[in-house]
C-alpha cells in the first residue's frame, strides 16, 4: 500500500453546524426582541401587543413590507407617533438584515480557511495593530516615527536599528526620515554618508563635514580624543586594520606596536594639540625616514618598551620585513596627513569629538557628516573607522543617562564600507545606558562576514530592537530576511490518499495537522518588497510586536549643497624642503633646473644612456666628522693628493704621486653608519671568526 504525500486543501463546509448556529442566533434575537417589545408596549393590552410583535417580526422579511395586519392599524389609531417610530425602526432593521444575510452567504460559499493560526507572530498588513501592541507593551510612545504611522518610545530607540536591503531598495528613503527627526529634535548625530545624499540635502551652514579630503571640512583634533593607551591601540587598529581572514597576524601586530610608540610620544609631548598632519610628520621623522637607524630603536624602547625586541636587531630580515610592511600599511595615514596639511593652510578649525559628544559645545549641535572619498575605499575606511571607533570609546566613558537626557545617534548606512570598527559589536550592548542610538545598514550578510567575521551578524541581530527589511536580490540575502522574520505555528487541513492492492484498501483521510510556516518566504523577500509607484515597501519588525508590511512614501528633498568638494593635493617633488623657521604655506617651488628631466638619447654621451640629476629627496646618511672639524670640511685623500700636486707642480715627482693615488684607491672604504654599516661590520666579524677556526683546525 502506498501513502501519497499529504496536501493542504480547503476543508468541507460544516452545514449542520451552520444551521444550528443560525437557529440559535434567531432564537436569541427573537427573545431579545420580545423583551424589548414588551417594555416598549407596556400599558397596552396583551391582545394588542402580541399581534403587533408578530407583525413587526414578519416585517423584517421581504413580505413584511407589504403586510398590514389589523393590530398595526389599531396602534396607528391609538398612538400615531409610536406607530410611525416602530415602523421606521423595523425598516432599518430589515435593511441591515439583508446585509448580514449577504455576508453570511458569501462566507458560506467561500468555506473555512485551510490554514488556521495557532500561535506565534502574524504578518500584519496595517499599522493599527502594531500601534496597539506598542502601546500595550511599552506604554505611550514618545520617540521618533520609524514609519509615518508608527511611533516608538525612546527606551526602544536606544536598542538600536538595522536596515537590510539591496542597492536601490529604498534604505535612503527610510533613513532620511529618521535623520530629519533626530536633527529637528536637537540630537547629536554622526552620519556616515556613503552616497553623498545627506551632504546634498543639508545646507553647508547647518552641518559639519569631518573628512580631510573635503575643502569644507573641519580638522579632527586627534590629540583631544586620543588620551589613553587603549585609545591609541584603537587608532592603530584602524590605521593598520586587522584582517580577520588572515592566517598570519604577526606582521600587522608588529607594525601596530611601532605605530603605538609614535602615538604615545605625541600624547606625551604635544598634549592634545595635534591632528593627522602632525602625526604624519612624526611618522616620517621617527619611523619611515629617520636621520639614523637608532631613532626607531630609541622611540620604541622609550614609548612602547614591550615592543623593543621587534627593533632590537635592525639587520635581521624579520625587522626589515616589519618596517617595509609598515611603510606600505601607513600609506593611507600619510595621505590623510597631507590632506590635513591643506586644511591647516586654509585655516580650518579643529573639532574635538569628545567635546561634541559630551555636549560641551553650546547651542544646537549640527550633525557631523563623514562623506567618502570616491577614489579610495581604503582611505575612507581608515578615517571613518577611526572616527567611529574613538567615538564609541568616548561614549562608553560617559556616566549612565536616561534615553531622554542624552541623545546621540550613529547613522552607519552601508556599514561594511566604513571599514572595520573594532568595538562596534560590544558598543551595541554597552551604549544603551549612555543614551546612544545606532543605525546599521547593509546589503547582504556576506558583506558583514567579510569585514567582521562569520558570527558577527548573529550578534547584531540579537542586539538590535528595531529591524527594517527591504527588497533583497541575492539568494543568501533573501534567505536571511526570511529566517530573521521568523515562523508561526498553524493548523493545516490536509488530505492523504492511500492506494492499496485491493479497492477496499484504497481511500483517503483528512485531518488537521500542526505545522510551522514561514511568515515570509525567500521569494517574497524579493517580490513582495521594494520600490513601487506609491513608495517603498518594507517589513518593520519591532521587538515584542508582530512584523508588518508597510509602505514609506517617496520624498522629494531639494539639493541644498554639493555632495563633494575634493581637495587637490600638490604633486610630490614639486615643493622645496621646508626651511627652518618657515611655515608650510611659505614653501617655494623648486626651480626648473632642479626637476628630474631625462635627457634624450641624441643629447646623451652614450646610446641609450640617460643623465639624471640626483633627486633632492634622497636621504644620504652623513658620516661622523672628525673632532674639531666641521662636517662640510671633510675631503677625500685623493683630493688632498691632487691639491698637493697642483700646489707644488714645479717640484712634482710623478712616480711618487701615482703610487700615493694607487695606495689610496686600493684602501678599503670607511664603514657607513646605519643598518648597512652594522650589517657589514657583523659580516666582517663572522669572516674573521671563520678564518680563525680554519687556522686552529
C-alpha positions as CSV (number, residue, x, y, z in Angstrom):
1,X,0.0,0.0,0.0
2,X,1.3,3.4,-0.9
3,X,0.6,6.6,1.0
4,X,0.8,9.7,-1.1
5,X,2.2,13.0,0.4
6,X,-0.5,14.9,2.3
7,X,-1.7,18.0,0.6
8,X,-3.3,21.1,2.1
9,X,-6.8,21.6,0.8
10,X,-9.9,23.5,1.7
11,X,-12.0,21.7,4.4
12,X,-15.6,20.9,3.7
13,X,-18.4,23.2,4.9
14,X,-20.0,22.3,8.2
15,X,-23.6,22.7,7.2
16,X,-25.1,21.2,10.4
17,X,-23.0,23.5,12.5
18,X,-24.0,26.5,10.4
19,X,-27.7,25.6,10.7
20,X,-27.5,25.1,14.4
21,X,-25.7,28.4,14.8
22,X,-28.3,30.1,12.7
23,X,-31.2,28.7,14.7
24,X,-29.5,29.6,18.0
25,X,-28.9,33.2,16.8
26,X,-32.5,33.5,15.6
27,X,-34.0,32.3,18.9
28,X,-31.8,34.6,20.9
29,X,-32.6,37.6,18.7
30,X,-36.3,36.9,18.9
31,X,-36.2,36.5,22.7
32,X,-34.3,39.8,23.0
33,X,-36.7,41.5,20.6
34,X,-39.7,40.1,22.6
35,X,-38.4,41.5,25.9
36,X,-37.7,44.9,24.3
37,X,-41.1,45.0,22.6
38,X,-42.9,44.2,25.8
39,X,-41.2,47.1,27.6
40,X,-42.0,49.5,24.7
41,X,-45.7,48.5,24.7
42,X,-46.0,48.5,28.4
43,X,-49.6,49.6,29.3
44,X,-51.2,48.2,26.2
45,X,-53.4,45.2,26.4
46,X,-51.8,41.8,25.6
47,X,-54.3,41.2,22.8
48,X,-52.8,44.2,21.0
49,X,-49.1,44.0,21.9
50,X,-48.6,40.3,20.9
51,X,-50.1,40.6,17.4
52,X,-48.1,43.8,16.9
53,X,-44.9,41.9,17.8
54,X,-45.8,39.2,15.3
55,X,-46.5,41.7,12.7
56,X,-43.2,43.5,13.4
57,X,-41.3,40.2,13.2
58,X,-42.8,39.4,9.8
59,X,-41.9,42.9,8.7
60,X,-38.3,42.0,8.8
61,X,-38.8,39.6,6.0
62,X,-39.4,40.9,2.5
63,X,-43.2,40.1,2.5
64,X,-43.4,42.2,5.6
65,X,-43.0,45.4,3.6
66,X,-46.5,44.9,2.1
67,X,-48.2,43.2,5.0
68,X,-50.5,45.4,7.1
69,X,-52.4,43.5,9.7
70,X,-55.2,44.8,11.8
71,X,-53.2,45.4,15.0
72,X,-50.9,47.9,13.3
73,X,-54.0,49.8,12.1
74,X,-55.3,49.8,15.7
75,X,-52.0,51.0,17.1
76,X,-51.9,53.8,14.4
77,X,-55.3,54.9,15.6
78,X,-54.4,54.7,19.3
79,X,-50.9,56.3,19.1
80,X,-49.8,57.5,15.7
81,X,-46.4,58.7,16.8
82,X,-45.5,55.3,18.4
83,X,-46.7,53.5,15.3
84,X,-44.6,55.6,13.0
85,X,-41.4,55.1,15.1
86,X,-41.9,51.4,15.3
87,X,-42.4,51.0,11.5
88,X,-39.3,53.2,10.8
89,X,-37.2,51.2,13.2
90,X,-38.2,47.9,11.6
91,X,-37.5,49.2,8.1
92,X,-33.9,49.9,9.2
93,X,-33.5,46.6,10.9
94,X,-34.9,44.9,7.7
95,X,-32.3,46.6,5.5
96,X,-29.5,45.6,7.8
97,X,-30.8,42.1,7.9
98,X,-30.3,41.8,4.2
99,X,-26.7,43.0,4.5
100,X,-26.0,40.4,7.2
101,X,-27.6,37.7,5.2
102,X,-25.5,38.6,2.2
103,X,-22.3,38.4,4.2
104,X,-23.3,35.0,5.7
105,X,-24.0,33.7,2.2
106,X,-20.6,34.8,0.9
107,X,-18.8,33.4,3.9
108,X,-20.7,30.1,3.4
109,X,-19.8,30.0,-0.2
110,X,-16.1,30.6,0.5
111,X,-15.9,27.9,3.1
112,X,-13.5,27.7,6.0
113,X,-9.8,28.6,5.7
114,X,-7.5,25.6,5.0
115,X,-4.8,27.1,7.4
116,X,-5.6,28.4,10.8
117,X,-3.2,30.4,13.0
118,X,-2.4,28.6,16.2
119,X,0.5,30.5,18.0
120,X,3.4,32.8,17.2
121,X,3.7,36.1,15.3
122,X,1.5,37.0,12.4
123,X,2.4,39.1,9.4
124,X,0.2,42.2,9.6
125,X,-0.8,44.4,6.6
126,X,-1.6,47.6,8.5
127,X,-0.1,49.8,11.2
128,X,-3.1,49.9,13.5
129,X,-2.3,46.5,15.2
130,X,1.3,47.5,15.6
131,X,0.4,50.7,17.3
132,X,-1.8,48.9,19.8
133,X,0.9,46.3,20.5
134,X,3.5,49.1,21.1
135,X,1.1,50.9,23.5
136,X,0.3,47.7,25.3
137,X,3.9,46.6,25.8
138,X,5.8,49.8,26.1
139,X,3.3,52.5,27.1
140,X,2.8,55.8,25.4
141,X,5.3,56.3,22.5
142,X,7.4,59.5,22.7
143,X,10.2,58.8,20.3
144,X,10.7,59.0,16.6
145,X,8.5,57.7,13.8
146,X,10.1,54.7,12.2
147,X,7.2,54.9,9.7
148,X,4.8,57.8,9.1
149,X,2.1,55.8,11.0
150,X,4.3,54.1,13.7
151,X,5.9,55.9,16.6
152,X,8.2,54.1,19.1
153,X,9.1,55.1,22.7
154,X,12.6,56.4,23.5
155,X,13.6,53.4,25.5
156,X,13.2,51.4,22.3
157,X,15.4,53.9,20.4
158,X,18.5,53.0,22.4
159,X,18.1,49.3,21.5
160,X,19.5,50.3,18.0
161,X,18.2,49.7,14.5
162,X,19.2,47.6,11.5
163,X,18.3,48.2,7.8
164,X,18.8,45.4,5.2
165,X,18.3,45.9,1.5
166,X,20.0,45.7,-1.9
167,X,21.1,48.8,-3.7
168,X,18.1,50.8,-4.8
169,X,15.7,49.1,-2.4
170,X,14.9,52.3,-0.5
171,X,17.2,52.4,2.5
172,X,18.0,56.1,2.0
173,X,14.2,56.9,1.9
174,X,13.8,55.3,5.3
175,X,16.9,56.8,6.7
176,X,16.1,60.3,5.6
177,X,13.1,60.4,7.8
178,X,15.0,59.2,10.8
179,X,17.9,61.7,10.3
180,X,15.5,64.6,9.9
181,X,13.7,63.8,13.1
182,X,17.0,63.5,15.0
183,X,18.2,66.9,13.7
184,X,14.9,68.6,14.4
185,X,14.9,67.3,18.0
186,X,18.4,68.7,18.5
187,X,20.1,65.4,18.9
188,X,23.9,65.0,18.3
189,X,24.5,62.9,15.2
190,X,27.4,61.3,13.4
191,X,26.4,60.3,9.9
192,X,28.4,58.1,7.5
193,X,27.4,59.3,4.1
194,X,28.3,56.7,1.6
195,X,26.4,58.1,-1.4
196,X,26.5,61.8,-0.6
197,X,22.7,62.1,-0.2
198,X,22.9,63.6,3.3
199,X,25.6,66.1,2.4
200,X,23.5,67.3,-0.5
201,X,20.2,67.6,1.5
202,X,21.6,69.6,4.5
203,X,22.9,73.1,3.8
204,X,26.6,73.8,4.5
205,X,25.8,76.2,7.3
206,X,23.8,73.6,9.2
207,X,26.3,70.7,9.2
208,X,29.9,69.9,9.9
209,X,31.9,67.9,7.5
210,X,34.6,65.7,9.0
211,X,36.6,64.3,6.1
212,X,40.0,65.7,5.4
213,X,39.7,65.4,1.6
214,X,36.7,67.8,1.5
215,X,37.6,71.5,1.3
216,X,34.7,72.4,3.6
217,X,35.8,70.0,6.3
218,X,36.9,70.8,9.8
219,X,40.1,69.2,11.2
220,X,39.8,66.3,13.6
221,X,41.5,67.1,16.9
222,X,43.2,63.7,17.4
223,X,45.1,64.9,20.4
224,X,42.0,65.7,22.3
225,X,40.3,62.3,21.5
226,X,43.3,60.0,21.9
227,X,44.1,60.4,25.6
228,X,44.8,56.9,26.8
229,X,46.9,54.0,25.6
230,X,43.7,52.0,25.0
231,X,42.5,54.7,22.6
232,X,45.9,54.7,20.9
233,X,45.6,51.0,20.4
234,X,42.1,51.5,18.8
235,X,43.5,54.2,16.4
236,X,46.4,51.9,15.4
237,X,44.0,49.1,14.7
238,X,42.1,51.4,12.3
239,X,45.1,52.9,10.5
240,X,46.6,49.4,10.1
241,X,43.4,47.3,10.2
242,X,43.2,43.7,11.4
243,X,42.3,41.2,8.7
244,X,40.2,38.5,10.4
245,X,40.7,36.2,7.5
246,X,44.5,36.3,7.5
247,X,46.4,33.3,8.7
248,X,49.4,35.2,9.9
249,X,48.9,38.2,12.2
250,X,52.5,38.7,13.3
251,X,53.4,41.4,10.7
252,X,50.4,43.5,11.3
253,X,50.8,43.2,15.1
254,X,54.4,44.3,14.9
255,X,53.6,47.3,12.7
256,X,50.8,48.4,15.1
257,X,53.2,48.1,18.0
258,X,55.7,50.5,16.4
259,X,52.9,52.9,15.4
260,X,51.6,52.9,19.0
261,X,55.1,54.1,20.1
262,X,54.7,57.2,17.9
263,X,51.2,57.8,19.2
264,X,52.5,57.6,22.8
265,X,55.2,60.1,22.0
266,X,52.7,62.6,20.6
267,X,50.4,62.1,23.6
268,X,53.3,62.8,26.0
269,X,55.0,65.7,24.2
270,X,52.2,67.6,22.4
271,X,49.3,67.1,24.8
272,X,46.2,67.5,22.7
273,X,47.4,69.9,20.1
274,X,47.9,67.6,17.1
275,X,46.0,66.1,14.2
276,X,46.8,63.9,11.3
277,X,49.2,66.5,9.8
278,X,51.3,66.4,13.0
279,X,51.1,62.6,13.1
280,X,52.3,62.2,9.6
281,X,55.3,64.5,10.1
282,X,56.2,62.5,13.2
283,X,55.9,59.2,11.4
284,X,58.3,60.4,8.6
285,X,60.8,61.8,11.1
286,X,60.9,58.9,13.5
287,X,60.0,55.7,11.7
288,X,59.8,56.0,7.9
289,X,62.6,58.4,7.1
290,X,64.7,58.9,10.2
291,X,68.1,60.6,10.3
292,X,69.7,57.4,11.6
293,X,68.6,53.9,12.4
294,X,69.0,54.4,16.1
295,X,66.0,56.8,16.1
296,X,63.5,54.0,15.6
297,X,65.1,51.9,18.4
298,X,65.1,54.9,20.8
299,X,61.5,55.7,20.0
300,X,60.2,52.2,20.6
301,X,62.3,51.5,23.7
302,X,61.2,54.7,25.4
303,X,57.5,54.9,24.4
304,X,56.5,51.3,23.9
305,X,59.1,49.2,25.6
306,X,57.2,45.9,25.3
307,X,57.8,46.1,21.6
308,X,61.5,46.9,21.8
309,X,62.6,43.3,20.7
310,X,61.0,44.0,17.3
311,X,63.7,46.6,16.5
312,X,66.5,45.1,18.6
313,X,68.4,43.9,15.6
314,X,67.8,46.2,12.7
315,X,70.0,44.0,10.4
316,X,67.6,41.0,10.7
317,X,65.4,40.1,7.8
318,X,62.4,40.0,10.2
319,X,62.8,43.5,11.4
320,X,63.4,44.8,7.8
321,X,60.2,43.0,6.7
322,X,58.2,44.6,9.6
323,X,59.5,48.1,8.6
324,X,58.7,47.5,5.0
325,X,55.3,46.2,5.8
326,X,54.6,49.2,8.0
327,X,55.7,51.6,5.3
328,X,53.2,50.2,3.0
329,X,50.4,50.0,5.6
330,X,50.8,53.6,6.6
331,X,50.2,54.9,3.1
332,X,46.7,56.0,3.9
333,X,47.7,57.6,7.2
334,X,50.3,59.7,5.3
335,X,47.8,60.7,2.7
336,X,45.4,61.8,5.4
337,X,48.3,63.8,6.8
338,X,48.8,65.6,3.5
339,X,45.0,66.4,3.3
340,X,45.1,67.7,6.8
341,X,48.0,69.9,6.0
342,X,46.0,71.6,3.3
343,X,43.1,72.2,5.7
344,X,45.6,73.7,8.2
345,X,46.8,76.0,5.4
346,X,43.2,77.1,4.8
347,X,42.7,77.9,8.4
348,X,40.1,75.3,9.1
349,X,39.3,74.9,12.8
350,X,39.7,71.8,15.0
351,X,36.7,69.7,16.0
352,X,37.2,67.6,19.2
353,X,34.7,64.7,19.1
354,X,34.9,64.4,22.9
355,X,33.5,67.9,23.3
356,X,30.9,67.5,20.6
357,X,29.5,64.2,22.0
358,X,29.6,65.2,25.7
359,X,27.6,68.4,25.0
360,X,30.3,70.9,25.9
361,X,29.7,72.7,22.7
362,X,26.8,75.1,23.4
363,X,23.8,75.7,21.3
364,X,22.0,73.3,18.9
365,X,24.7,70.8,17.8
366,X,24.8,70.5,14.0
367,X,25.1,67.0,12.5
368,X,28.6,65.8,11.7
369,X,28.8,64.1,8.3
370,X,31.5,61.9,7.0
371,X,31.4,61.6,3.2
372,X,33.5,59.0,1.4
373,X,36.4,59.6,-0.9
374,X,35.1,58.4,-4.3
375,X,38.5,57.1,-5.5
376,X,39.8,55.2,-2.5
377,X,37.9,52.8,-0.3
378,X,40.9,52.1,1.9
379,X,41.4,55.8,2.6
380,X,37.8,56.1,3.6
381,X,37.8,53.0,5.7
382,X,40.9,54.1,7.7
383,X,39.5,57.5,8.6
384,X,35.8,56.6,9.1
385,X,36.6,53.5,11.2
386,X,38.9,55.6,13.4
387,X,36.2,58.3,13.9
388,X,33.6,55.8,15.0
389,X,35.9,53.6,17.0
390,X,37.2,56.5,19.1
391,X,33.7,58.0,19.4
392,X,32.4,54.7,20.8
393,X,35.3,54.7,23.2
394,X,34.5,58.2,24.3
395,X,30.8,57.5,24.7
396,X,31.3,54.4,26.9
397,X,33.2,56.5,29.4
398,X,30.2,58.8,29.9
399,X,28.0,58.3,33.0
400,X,24.7,56.5,32.5
401,X,21.8,58.6,31.5
402,X,18.1,58.2,30.7
403,X,17.2,57.9,26.9
404,X,15.6,61.4,27.1
405,X,18.5,63.0,29.0
406,X,21.2,62.3,26.4
407,X,20.6,61.6,22.7
408,X,23.5,60.6,20.4
409,X,22.9,59.0,17.0
410,X,25.4,56.9,15.0
411,X,24.0,56.6,11.4
412,X,26.0,53.9,9.6
413,X,24.4,53.3,6.2
414,X,26.5,50.7,4.3
415,X,28.4,50.0,7.5
416,X,30.8,47.4,5.8
417,X,32.0,50.3,3.6
418,X,33.1,52.2,6.6
419,X,35.9,49.7,7.3
420,X,36.4,47.5,10.4
421,X,35.3,49.3,13.5
422,X,36.8,47.2,16.3
423,X,34.4,47.9,19.2
424,X,31.1,48.2,17.3
425,X,29.8,44.8,18.4
426,X,30.3,45.4,22.1
427,X,29.2,49.1,21.6
428,X,25.7,48.0,20.6
429,X,25.2,46.5,24.0
430,X,27.0,48.9,26.3
431,X,25.9,52.2,24.6
432,X,22.3,51.7,25.6
433,X,22.8,53.0,29.1
434,X,24.6,56.1,27.7
435,X,21.7,57.3,25.6
436,X,23.3,56.3,22.3
437,X,21.3,55.1,19.3
438,X,23.0,53.2,16.5
439,X,21.6,52.6,13.0
440,X,23.3,49.9,10.9
441,X,22.6,49.5,7.2
442,X,24.0,46.8,4.9
443,X,23.1,44.9,1.8
444,X,23.9,41.2,2.4
445,X,25.2,39.1,5.2
446,X,28.3,38.3,3.1
447,X,29.4,41.9,3.4
448,X,29.3,41.8,7.2
449,X,31.1,38.4,7.3
450,X,33.9,39.6,5.0
451,X,34.6,42.6,7.3
452,X,33.8,41.4,10.8
453,X,33.7,37.6,10.7
454,X,31.1,34.9,10.3
455,X,29.2,35.1,13.6
456,X,29.1,38.9,13.9
457,X,25.7,39.3,12.1
458,X,24.1,36.9,14.6
459,X,25.3,39.1,17.5
460,X,24.0,42.2,15.7
461,X,20.6,40.7,15.2
462,X,20.3,39.9,18.9
463,X,21.4,43.4,19.9
464,X,19.0,45.4,17.7
465,X,15.4,46.1,18.7
466,X,14.0,47.5,15.5
467,X,14.7,45.9,12.2
468,X,13.5,47.1,8.8
469,X,13.8,44.7,5.9
470,X,13.6,46.0,2.3
471,X,13.9,44.3,-1.1
472,X,16.8,41.8,-1.4
473,X,18.1,40.3,-4.6
474,X,20.8,37.7,-3.8
475,X,19.5,34.2,-2.7
476,X,21.6,34.4,0.5
477,X,20.1,37.8,1.5
478,X,16.6,36.7,0.8
479,X,17.1,33.6,2.9
480,X,18.5,35.8,5.7
481,X,15.4,38.0,5.6
482,X,13.0,35.1,5.7
483,X,14.8,33.5,8.6
484,X,15.0,36.8,10.6
485,X,11.3,37.5,10.3
486,X,10.6,34.0,11.7
487,X,7.8,31.4,11.6
488,X,4.5,30.7,13.2
489,X,2.6,27.5,14.2
490,X,-0.5,26.8,12.2
491,X,-3.2,24.1,11.8
492,X,-3.4,22.9,8.2
493,X,-6.3,20.8,6.8
494,X,-4.6,18.0,4.8
495,X,-5.8,15.2,2.7
496,X,-3.9,12.0,2.5
497,X,-4.6,9.4,-0.2
498,X,-4.0,5.7,0.4
499,X,-3.5,3.5,-2.6
500,X,-3.7,-0.3,-1.9
501,X,-3.8,-3.5,-3.9
502,X,-7.4,-4.1,-3.4
503,X,-10.1,-1.5,-3.9
504,X,-11.2,-1.9,-0.3
505,X,-7.8,-0.7,0.8
506,X,-7.8,2.5,-1.3
507,X,-9.2,5.8,0.0
508,X,-8.2,9.0,1.6
509,X,-8.1,10.5,5.1
510,X,-8.4,14.2,6.1
511,X,-7.4,15.8,9.3
512,X,-6.0,19.0,10.9
513,X,-2.2,18.8,11.2
514,X,0.2,21.0,13.3
515,X,2.8,22.7,11.1
516,X,5.4,25.5,11.2
517,X,5.1,28.1,8.4
518,X,7.4,30.9,7.4
519,X,5.9,34.4,7.7
520,X,7.8,35.5,4.6
521,X,9.3,33.1,2.1
522,X,12.6,33.8,0.5
523,X,10.9,34.5,-2.9
524,X,8.6,37.0,-1.2
525,X,11.6,38.9,0.2
526,X,12.4,39.8,-3.4
527,X,9.0,40.1,-5.0
528,X,6.8,41.5,-2.1
529,X,9.2,44.2,-1.1
530,X,10.9,47.1,-2.8
531,X,10.1,50.4,-4.5
532,X,6.7,50.8,-6.2
533,X,4.5,53.6,-7.6
534,X,3.3,54.6,-4.2
535,X,6.5,54.4,-2.3
536,X,9.0,51.9,-0.8
537,X,7.5,48.7,0.6
538,X,9.3,47.0,3.5
539,X,8.7,45.0,6.7
540,X,9.1,46.5,10.1
541,X,9.9,44.2,13.0
542,X,9.8,45.7,16.4
543,X,10.8,43.6,19.5
544,X,7.7,42.3,21.2
545,X,5.4,43.1,18.2
546,X,4.2,41.4,15.1
547,X,6.1,42.2,11.8
548,X,4.1,44.4,9.4
549,X,4.3,45.1,5.7
550,X,4.2,48.8,5.2
551,X,4.9,51.4,2.6
552,X,7.1,54.6,3.0
553,X,6.1,57.4,0.7
554,X,8.8,58.9,-1.6
555,X,10.5,62.1,-0.5
556,X,11.3,65.0,-2.8
557,X,14.1,66.7,-1.0
558,X,15.8,69.6,-2.8
559,X,19.5,69.7,-3.3
560,X,21.0,72.2,-0.8
561,X,24.8,71.7,-1.2
562,X,27.4,69.9,-3.2
563,X,27.9,66.2,-2.4
564,X,31.7,66.6,-2.6
565,X,34.3,69.4,-2.9
566,X,37.5,67.4,-3.1
567,X,40.9,69.0,-2.2
568,X,43.6,68.8,-4.8
569,X,47.0,67.9,-3.3
570,X,50.2,69.4,-4.8
571,X,52.2,66.9,-6.8
572,X,55.0,65.3,-4.7
573,X,58.5,66.6,-5.6
574,X,57.4,70.0,-6.8
575,X,57.8,71.6,-3.4
576,X,61.2,72.6,-1.9
577,X,62.0,71.2,1.5
578,X,60.7,73.4,4.3
579,X,63.4,75.7,5.7
580,X,63.8,76.1,9.5
581,X,61.6,78.7,10.9
582,X,59.3,78.8,7.8
583,X,55.7,77.5,7.8
584,X,54.4,75.1,5.2
585,X,52.4,77.8,3.5
586,X,55.7,79.7,2.7
587,X,57.3,77.0,0.7
588,X,58.6,77.9,-2.8
589,X,58.6,75.9,-6.0
590,X,61.8,74.1,-7.0
591,X,63.5,75.8,-9.9
592,X,63.1,74.2,-13.3
593,X,66.7,73.0,-13.4
594,X,66.1,71.1,-10.1
595,X,63.4,68.9,-11.6
596,X,64.3,65.5,-12.8
597,X,64.0,65.6,-16.6
598,X,65.6,62.6,-18.5
599,X,67.9,63.6,-21.4
600,X,67.2,62.3,-24.9
601,X,69.3,59.7,-26.5
602,X,70.6,62.2,-29.0
603,X,71.9,64.5,-26.2
604,X,73.4,61.7,-24.1
605,X,77.0,60.7,-24.4
606,X,76.3,57.0,-24.9
607,X,73.4,55.5,-26.9
608,X,70.5,54.6,-24.6
609,X,72.0,56.3,-21.6
610,X,70.1,59.0,-19.7
611,X,71.7,61.6,-17.5
612,X,69.6,62.2,-14.4
613,X,70.5,64.7,-11.7
614,X,70.5,63.3,-8.2
615,X,67.0,63.7,-6.7
616,X,67.0,66.2,-3.8
617,X,64.6,64.0,-1.8
618,X,67.2,61.1,-1.5
619,X,68.4,61.0,2.1
620,X,72.1,60.2,2.5
621,X,73.2,59.3,6.0
622,X,76.2,61.6,6.8
623,X,79.4,60.1,8.1
624,X,80.6,61.2,11.5
625,X,83.0,64.1,11.3
626,X,86.4,64.2,13.0
627,X,86.7,66.0,16.3
628,X,87.2,69.7,15.8
629,X,86.3,69.6,12.2
630,X,83.1,70.7,10.6
631,X,81.1,68.1,8.6
632,X,81.2,70.2,5.5
633,X,85.1,70.5,5.6
634,X,85.7,66.7,5.0
635,X,87.7,66.0,1.9
636,X,88.8,62.7,0.4
637,X,92.5,61.6,0.5
638,X,92.6,61.5,-3.3
639,X,91.5,65.2,-3.4
640,X,94.3,66.1,-0.9
641,X,96.9,64.4,-3.1
642,X,95.7,66.2,-6.2
643,X,95.7,69.6,-4.4
644,X,99.2,68.9,-3.1
645,X,100.4,68.0,-6.6
646,X,99.0,71.2,-8.0
647,X,100.5,73.4,-5.2
648,X,104.0,72.1,-5.9
649,X,103.9,71.5,-9.6
650,X,107.5,72.7,-10.0
651,X,108.9,70.0,-7.7
652,X,106.4,67.3,-8.7
653,X,107.6,63.7,-8.6
654,X,105.3,61.8,-11.0
655,X,106.2,58.4,-9.7
656,X,105.5,59.2,-6.0
657,X,102.3,60.9,-6.9
658,X,101.0,57.9,-8.9
659,X,102.0,55.5,-6.1
660,X,100.1,57.6,-3.5
661,X,97.0,57.6,-5.6
662,X,97.1,53.8,-6.2
663,X,97.5,53.3,-2.4
664,X,94.5,55.4,-1.5
665,X,92.3,53.9,-4.2
666,X,93.1,50.4,-3.1
667,X,92.4,51.1,0.5
668,X,89.0,49.7,1.9
669,X,86.2,52.2,2.1
670,X,85.2,53.5,5.5
671,X,82.2,52.0,7.2
672,X,78.9,53.9,6.8
673,X,76.7,54.2,9.8
674,X,73.2,52.8,9.8
675,X,71.8,49.4,9.1
676,X,74.1,48.7,6.1
677,X,77.2,49.6,8.2
678,X,76.2,47.4,11.1
679,X,75.5,44.6,8.7
680,X,78.9,44.9,7.0
681,X,80.7,45.0,10.4
682,X,78.9,41.9,11.5
683,X,79.8,40.1,8.3
684,X,83.4,41.1,8.7
685,X,83.4,39.7,12.3
686,X,81.9,36.4,11.0
687,X,84.6,36.2,8.3
688,X,87.4,36.7,10.8
689,X,85.9,34.1,13.2
690,X,85.7,31.6,10.3
691,X,89.3,32.2,9.3
692,X,90.4,31.8,13.0
693,X,88.6,28.4,13.2
694,X,90.2,27.3,9.9
695,X,93.7,28.2,11.3
696,X,93.0,26.4,14.5
697,X,91.9,23.4,12.6
